[in-house]
Amino acid sequence: MPRYYFDIIENDHRSRDREGVDLPSLDDARREAQEALADMAAEVFRRSENATLTIEIRTEPDGASVEVVASASIRTN
């Protein structure tokens, strides 16, 4: 079973996953990232008017990645 690494990027701050998780497929990893983003987004967007939250999924410790992104902004006129 492949190991996937989930790096979390909030605006310009990156937290690198050094342990990873064994999952059956990239689709499973993408679903895992989407669920994690949904959980994290409520907190991040509550404390910031403009935020971008990204999870990069890697298949190797230093390998290529796939991004799952959530962003929100509050605009006042």
RAHULIN-V936202 format. One record per run of one state. SS is the DSSP state (H for helix, E for strand, C for the rest). FROM is the first residue (numbers start at 1). LEN is the number of residues. If there is no record, write none. Layout:
ss = (SS;SS)
from = (FROM;FROM)
len = (LEN;LEN)
//
This chain:
ss = (C;E;C;E;C;E;C;H;C;E;C;E;C)
from = (1;3;11;13;16;21;23;26;47;50;59;65;74)
len = (2;8;2;3;5;2;3;21;3;9;6;9;4)
//
